[in-house]
């Protein structure tokens, strides 16, 4: 998708289409992190940085990890607590 900047007062704005905003779960009041790698402009929701997930999804993932590796974690804890 090719976009151009739109004059907005004494600045310029980049208009982001609603389907993209919806996909990224960006609302009008969502804080955005804006940075650059020197060649590209990077824009991400402050709460959507690096794969941010909901509490529900986090607990679901944590349950899967505990189910799969719980015994290993327990043994590591026991090894770590021995004098």
Residue pairs with C-beta under 8 A, 6 or more apart in sequence:
1 17
3 14
3 15
5 12
5 13
5 14
6 12
6 13
6 14
6 15
7 13
16 26
21 27
24 44
24 45
24 48
25 45
25 48
26 32
26 45
26 48
30 45
30 46
30 47
31 45
31 46
31 47
32 43
32 44
32 45
32 46
33 42
33 43
33 44
33 45
33 46
33 49
34 41
34 42
34 43
35 41
35 42
36 42
45 52
53 61
66 73
